[in-house]
């Protein structure tokens, strides 16, 4: 749905759409999590070593500057600055 169509709806219908989108997102996340757990169990059953807990910090540190630069080049720096300020707190 386009923004213009959404904003033509009454506030009541807008809220219904937002609630449905939130419910759909929660359902999708749970379904993805369940599927991942099933796949991991299947891998292990077949003898695959699965590393589930990793230190993500080195990956985040290595990627942040490039990802931030790419985003800023496309959309400006307001969001990146806001996120960086939140993370620094």
Secondary structure, 3 states (H helix, E strand, C coil): CCHHHHHHCCHHHHHHHHHHHHHHHHHHHHHHHHHHHHHHHHHHHCCCCCCCCCCCHHHHHHHHHHHHHHHHHHHCCHHHHHHHHHHHC
